Structures are given as C-alpha cells and as structure tokens.
C-alpha cells in the first residue's frame, strides 16, 4: 500500500515524513507508535478520518492536527476509473519526551484545551510557507541536522498554537498530550451506520473485543450485532419513504456492505423487499 516514504528522524524517532500510498484499501488504522500528536498536510488525493465520535473528510490542500488516539483512515474514490490514484501527505510528529523542553514547558498547565481529538486547521498564509519548507527539507534530508530539525519543530508548534488561538505556547503543547475523553454510548451512537466490524468498533473504543462485547451488553442489554442490525433496518425503513433515494443509496446510508445483504435483511425483518415495501407504503397512502 505504501509506494514511497521519506523520513527524517531526531533522537531515533520519526519527526517529519512524506508518504505516498495507494488508495487500494477500504479502511486502515492510523497507528501511533507512542503517545505522539501529529500534523498532516494532504498534497494529493483525499481520505476520511474516522475518530471514535466523528468522521472528517480531507481533500488536497487540507491539513489535520490530531492527538494520539484510535482512528481509521478510510478511502474516498475520487475517480472510479483511475487505477493509479494515490494519497500523498507530509507530516510532523510531536513526542512529549522531545518537545516538552523546547519552551521550558510545564506540562501541568491546563488552561487551554483542544476542542477535538482531531480537526482540520487553517494553513494560510504562514502554514503554507512552512509546508513548502518542509517539502524542501524532505527533498534534501542530508541538510536536516539536529539544529534545523529542532527549529522546524518549534516553528510548527508556534504556528499551530496561533492557528488554534491558544493563550500560550506552553498551554498548547500541554493540550496535545492530554487524552481526549470519550463516552462509550456516544461512540456507539456515532457509529450506527458506519459499517464497522465489531473488532473495529472495539478498536475505536480502545477495548479488546471481549471487553467491548461485555460492556456493550451491560449498556444495551443485547448483543452488538443484533442492536446494530435493528438500528440499520430502522434507518433503512425511514429512508424508503424518500422517493428520490435509490435502493442502493438506502443500503449504503444505512451501513450495509452490499445491496444483496441489505435486501435479505430487510425482507426478513419486514416481510417484503425494500422495493416492495416502498410500493406497499405508497399503496397504503393512496387507499386512505
């Protein structure tokens, strides 16, 4: 999946990276090696970033700031006829063991909070110049000595703190490493129609599959598989009332993998196929 990769390391850790990857994937986890935060700028392509409670869309020219956490990168098909579509990003990674000393930062400061686990950020105009300089450094990695790397990391942190309107650089740096708190039920409700496997849901919740199933049953008094299927079918039944939506659109928006799976599950629940059910509802309305 990875086609090209250029890395710049500091103290044995990757701090700057350029990555080109194929879009021949459906969903892959965003893996954090430690408790780092990251900045990414998308130079080509598009993708969805699924966090435990949100789905963000990034297209060429967008930038992302994310705390350490459990996320998925999901493919967006920009051109279904293109066989060689790629995603290209440049990124920076912030490790607390490295950056905490940059500004004599006291990590006990708690006045500023990033509002989200991951977010789009404004890169104009200063951030665009920084990305250009980062690309130049990745093109010429032999120029990247420790002094230059530290200065570029400091510069990026300062620019990001300004973009996020932090009251101070110290508080901004601290906020990068304060874990985002999630509510279990909020994650579930935000994922009802995402067509996620149970193992993927467990990953977003930061739980093992067995622990996830046990906690789900404690909160909903039924198995996750049954609960999600019923919610998807409720959504689908409501969407059949919208005449402009095709059956395939209804299946996708309700979180079913395929139209055939949707048709089978719907017929088992309601006694009719989605198309038949839609027609019967129309006939019932006309007979009133």
C-alpha positions as CSV (number, residue, x, y, z in Angstrom):
1,X,0.0,0.0,0.0
2,X,2.9,2.4,0.7
3,X,4.5,3.4,-2.5
4,X,7.1,6.0,-1.4
5,X,8.3,7.0,2.1
6,X,10.8,9.6,3.2
7,X,11.6,10.1,6.9
8,X,13.6,12.5,9.0
9,X,14.5,11.3,12.5
10,X,15.5,13.1,15.6
11,X,16.8,11.1,18.6
12,X,15.8,7.9,16.9
13,X,12.2,8.9,16.3
14,X,10.4,9.9,13.0
15,X,9.6,13.6,13.3
16,X,9.0,14.5,9.7
17,X,7.7,12.3,6.9
18,X,6.4,12.3,3.4
19,X,4.3,9.4,2.4
20,X,2.7,8.3,-0.9
21,X,0.3,5.4,-0.7
22,X,-2.1,3.6,-3.0
23,X,-5.8,4.0,-2.5
24,X,-6.4,0.3,-2.9
25,X,-7.8,-0.1,0.6
26,X,-11.1,0.3,2.4
27,X,-10.1,1.2,5.9
28,X,-6.8,1.1,7.8
29,X,-6.0,2.0,11.4
30,X,-4.0,5.2,12.0
31,X,-1.2,3.7,14.1
32,X,0.6,5.8,16.6
33,X,3.9,4.3,17.7
34,X,3.9,6.1,21.1
35,X,1.8,8.9,22.7
36,X,2.7,11.4,20.0
37,X,0.4,14.0,18.4
38,X,0.6,14.6,14.6
39,X,0.2,17.2,11.9
40,X,-0.6,16.1,8.4
41,X,-0.9,18.1,5.2
42,X,-2.6,16.4,2.2
43,X,-0.7,17.2,-1.0
44,X,-2.7,14.8,-3.2
45,X,-5.8,12.7,-3.1
46,X,-8.5,12.5,-0.4
47,X,-9.5,10.4,2.6
48,X,-11.9,10.2,5.5
49,X,-10.5,10.2,9.0
50,X,-12.8,8.3,11.4
51,X,-12.3,9.1,15.1
52,X,-14.4,7.5,17.8
53,X,-17.0,10.2,17.6
54,X,-16.5,11.9,14.2
55,X,-15.9,11.5,10.5
56,X,-13.7,14.1,8.9
57,X,-13.1,14.5,5.1
58,X,-9.8,15.7,3.9
59,X,-9.0,16.7,0.3
60,X,-6.0,18.1,-1.4
61,X,-4.7,21.2,0.4
62,X,-6.3,20.3,3.8
63,X,-4.3,20.0,7.0
64,X,-5.0,18.0,10.1
65,X,-4.0,18.2,13.7
66,X,-4.6,15.0,15.8
67,X,-3.9,13.9,19.3
68,X,-2.8,10.3,19.9
69,X,-5.8,8.1,19.7
70,X,-7.5,5.2,17.8
71,X,-8.5,6.4,14.4
72,X,-9.2,4.9,10.9
73,X,-8.2,6.3,7.6
74,X,-10.9,5.4,5.0
75,X,-10.7,5.5,1.3
76,X,-12.6,8.0,-0.9
77,X,-13.0,7.1,-4.5
78,X,-12.3,10.3,-6.4
79,X,-12.3,8.8,-9.8
80,X,-13.6,5.2,-10.0
81,X,-11.9,4.8,-13.4
82,X,-8.5,5.7,-12.2
83,X,-6.3,2.7,-11.4
84,X,-3.4,4.6,-10.1
85,X,-5.0,7.0,-7.7
86,X,-2.7,7.8,-4.7
87,X,-2.8,9.7,-1.4
88,X,0.3,11.9,-0.7
89,X,0.9,13.6,2.7
90,X,3.7,15.4,4.5
91,X,3.6,15.1,8.3
92,X,5.2,16.0,11.5
93,X,5.1,14.1,14.8
94,X,5.3,15.5,18.3
95,X,6.6,13.4,21.1
96,X,6.2,14.7,24.7
97,X,9.7,13.4,25.6
98,X,11.1,15.7,22.8
99,X,9.0,18.8,22.7
100,X,8.4,19.3,26.4
101,X,11.7,21.0,26.8
102,X,11.5,23.3,23.8
103,X,9.8,26.1,25.6
104,X,10.6,25.2,29.2
105,X,7.0,23.8,29.1
106,X,5.4,22.9,32.4
107,X,3.1,20.1,31.3
108,X,0.9,20.6,34.4
109,X,-0.6,23.7,32.8
110,X,-4.2,23.0,32.0
111,X,-5.8,26.3,30.9
112,X,-6.1,25.6,27.2
113,X,-7.8,22.5,25.6
114,X,-8.0,21.4,22.0
115,X,-11.7,21.0,21.4
116,X,-11.4,17.8,19.4
117,X,-9.3,14.6,19.1
118,X,-8.6,15.5,15.5
119,X,-9.5,18.6,13.5
120,X,-8.9,20.5,10.2
121,X,-6.7,23.5,10.6
122,X,-6.2,26.6,8.6
123,X,-2.9,26.6,6.7
124,X,-3.0,30.1,5.2
125,X,-0.8,32.0,4.8
126,X,2.1,31.2,7.1
127,X,1.4,27.5,7.4
128,X,1.6,27.1,3.6
129,X,5.1,28.6,3.6
130,X,6.1,26.1,6.4
131,X,4.8,23.2,4.4
132,X,6.8,24.3,1.4
133,X,10.0,24.5,3.5
134,X,9.2,21.1,5.0
135,X,8.9,19.6,1.5
136,X,12.3,21.1,0.6
137,X,13.9,19.5,3.7
138,X,12.3,16.1,2.8
139,X,13.7,16.6,-0.7
140,X,17.2,17.2,0.8
141,X,17.3,15.1,4.0
142,X,21.1,15.4,4.3
143,X,20.6,19.1,5.2
144,X,18.4,18.2,8.2
145,X,20.9,18.3,11.1
146,X,19.6,18.4,14.7
147,X,19.6,22.2,15.0
148,X,17.4,22.5,11.8
149,X,15.1,19.8,12.9
150,X,14.5,21.3,16.4
151,X,14.0,24.8,14.9
152,X,11.4,23.4,12.4
153,X,9.5,21.6,15.1
154,X,9.5,24.7,17.3
155,X,8.3,26.8,14.3
156,X,5.5,24.4,13.5
157,X,4.3,24.3,17.2
158,X,4.2,28.1,17.3
159,X,2.2,28.3,14.0
160,X,-0.2,25.7,15.2
161,X,-0.7,27.4,18.6
162,X,-1.6,30.6,16.7
163,X,-3.9,28.7,14.3
164,X,-5.7,27.2,17.3
165,X,-5.8,30.6,19.1
166,X,-4.1,29.1,22.2
167,X,-3.4,31.6,25.0
168,X,0.2,30.5,25.2
169,X,2.6,28.0,23.5
170,X,3.1,26.2,26.8
171,X,-0.6,25.5,27.2
172,X,-0.9,24.5,23.6
173,X,1.9,22.0,23.9
174,X,0.4,20.5,27.1
175,X,-3.0,20.2,25.4
176,X,-1.6,18.0,22.6
177,X,-0.8,15.2,25.1
178,X,-4.0,15.3,27.3
179,X,-6.1,12.3,26.1
180,X,-9.5,13.1,24.7
181,X,-12.2,11.7,26.9
182,X,-15.0,9.7,25.2
183,X,-18.3,8.4,26.4
184,X,-18.9,4.7,25.4
185,X,-22.5,5.3,24.3
186,X,-21.5,8.4,22.3
187,X,-19.1,6.3,20.2
188,X,-21.8,3.7,19.6
189,X,-24.4,6.2,18.5
190,X,-21.9,7.9,16.2
191,X,-21.0,4.6,14.6
192,X,-24.5,3.1,13.9
193,X,-24.4,3.3,10.1
194,X,-20.6,3.2,9.6
195,X,-20.5,-0.4,8.6
196,X,-17.7,-1.2,11.0
197,X,-16.8,-4.7,12.1
198,X,-17.1,-5.4,15.9
199,X,-13.3,-5.6,16.1
200,X,-13.1,-2.1,14.5
201,X,-15.6,-0.7,17.0
202,X,-13.7,-2.2,19.8
203,X,-10.5,-0.6,18.5
204,X,-12.2,2.8,18.4
205,X,-13.3,2.3,22.0
206,X,-9.8,1.3,23.0
207,X,-11.0,-2.1,24.2
208,X,-10.4,-5.7,23.4
209,X,-13.2,-7.4,21.5
210,X,-14.2,-9.5,24.5
211,X,-14.3,-6.4,26.8
212,X,-16.2,-4.4,24.2
213,X,-18.9,-7.1,23.9
214,X,-19.3,-7.4,27.6
215,X,-19.5,-3.6,28.1
216,X,-22.0,-3.3,25.2
217,X,-24.3,-5.9,26.8
218,X,-24.1,-4.1,30.1
219,X,-25.1,-0.8,28.4
220,X,-27.7,-2.1,25.9
221,X,-28.9,-5.4,27.3
222,X,-28.4,-7.2,24.0
223,X,-25.6,-8.2,21.6
224,X,-24.0,-5.6,19.5
225,X,-24.7,-7.5,16.3
226,X,-28.4,-7.6,17.0
227,X,-28.5,-4.0,18.1
228,X,-26.7,-2.6,15.1
229,X,-28.8,-4.6,12.6
230,X,-32.0,-3.3,14.1
231,X,-30.8,0.3,14.1
232,X,-29.7,-0.1,10.5
233,X,-33.1,-1.5,9.5
234,X,-34.9,1.3,11.3
235,X,-32.8,3.8,9.3
236,X,-33.5,1.9,6.1
237,X,-37.2,1.7,6.7
238,X,-37.3,5.5,7.2
239,X,-35.3,6.2,4.1
240,X,-37.6,4.2,1.9
241,X,-40.1,7.0,2.4
242,X,-37.8,9.3,0.5
243,X,-38.7,8.8,-3.1
244,X,-35.6,10.4,-4.5
245,X,-33.3,7.8,-2.9
246,X,-32.4,4.6,-4.7
247,X,-32.3,1.3,-3.0
248,X,-28.6,1.2,-3.3
249,X,-28.3,4.6,-1.7
250,X,-30.5,3.5,1.1
251,X,-28.4,0.4,1.7
252,X,-25.2,2.4,1.8
253,X,-26.6,5.2,4.0
254,X,-27.9,2.5,6.4
255,X,-24.5,0.9,6.8
256,X,-24.9,-2.3,4.8
257,X,-22.0,-3.8,3.0
258,X,-23.9,-4.8,-0.2
259,X,-27.3,-4.3,-1.6
260,X,-28.0,-8.0,-1.6
261,X,-27.2,-8.2,2.1
262,X,-29.5,-5.3,2.7
263,X,-32.3,-6.8,0.6
264,X,-32.1,-10.1,2.5
265,X,-32.0,-8.5,6.0
266,X,-34.8,-6.1,5.1
267,X,-37.1,-8.8,3.8
268,X,-36.5,-11.0,6.8
269,X,-37.5,-8.0,9.1
270,X,-40.4,-6.5,7.2
271,X,-41.6,-9.5,5.1
272,X,-41.0,-7.5,1.8
273,X,-38.0,-6.4,-0.2
274,X,-37.2,-2.7,0.1
275,X,-38.7,-2.0,-3.3
276,X,-41.9,-4.0,-2.5
277,X,-42.1,-2.3,0.9
278,X,-41.8,1.1,-0.7
279,X,-44.6,0.3,-3.1
280,X,-46.8,-1.1,-0.4
281,X,-46.4,2.1,1.7
282,X,-47.4,4.1,-1.4
283,X,-50.4,1.9,-2.0
284,X,-51.4,2.3,1.7
285,X,-51.2,6.0,1.5
286,X,-53.4,6.1,-1.7
287,X,-56.0,3.9,-0.2
288,X,-56.6,6.2,2.8
